[in-house]
């Protein structure tokens, strides 16, 4: 049982820690959206669909916000516990 708990905690921490890396690879960075990236394509599509602007609260706006500022503490805790719980539940079923 201790191994399952440890695996859950570790995978939850990895999930939280990987968010900035994954968003950076996609093009959502602290300096803005990287030209030529998947994020730039998403932003272009969202702006075209919305008459030239990216709507507040849209997926592109949320991902850019997280890419620029990171996850809030509450979001980090929710993501970590959700991933960790899923891994723990999966390991219990094995």
N, C-alpha and C positions, 0 to 999 in steps of 0.2 A: 504493500500500500504506500509506503514512503517513497518508493520509486515512481509511482504514478503521480503523487503530489509534486515531487521534484520535477518530473517531466512537464507537468502542467504549468508550473511556475516559470520554468526556463522558456518554454515555447511562448507563453504569454509575454514575457520580457522581450523575446526576439521579435515578436509581432510588433510591439510598440516601438522598438528601436529601429525596425526596418522601414517604418513609414516615411521618414525624411529621405532615406536613400532611394526608395522606390519612386517617390514623387519627384525627386531630383532627376532620376533617369528618364522619367516621362516628360520632364521639362518644366515642372512647377518648382521654381527656386525662390530663395529669399530676394534675389535681384529682379524677379519678374519671370515671365514666361520666356523660355529659350526659343529663339527663332529657329524654324525648321523642325521643331520637335512635335511629338504627338500632342502635347499641350497646346502648341500653336495652332495645329489643325483643329483641335476641339474648340479653341477660342474663336477661330475664324468661322466655323460652322455655327456656333452659338450666336455670334454677332450677326451673321447673315440671316439667321432665322428670326432674330429679334429686332430687325430694322437697323442694325449697325452698332448695337450696344450689347454687352453681356449682362443678362439679368441678374440682379442681386439674388442670392439664394440658389442660383443654378449650380449644377455639378461643377462647372468650370470655375465659378466664383468660389465655391467651397474649397475645392482642391488647391486653388491658388492661395487662398487664405491660410490653409494648413501648410502649404509649401513655404510660405513666407514667414509665418509665425510659429509653426509647429502645432502639435495637439495640445489642448488644454489638459490640465490635470485630470478632470473628470472624464474627458474622452479617452485619455491614456488608460485610466483605470478600467473603463468599460471595455475597451478593446482588449486589454491584457486579460481581464477576467473572462471575457467571452471566448477568446482563443484558447486560453488555458483550460477552461471548463470543457470545451469541445474535445480537446486532446485527452483530458482525463476521462471523459465519458467514453471516448473511442478506445482508450487503453483498457478500460474496465470490461468492454465487450469482447476483447480478445481472449 
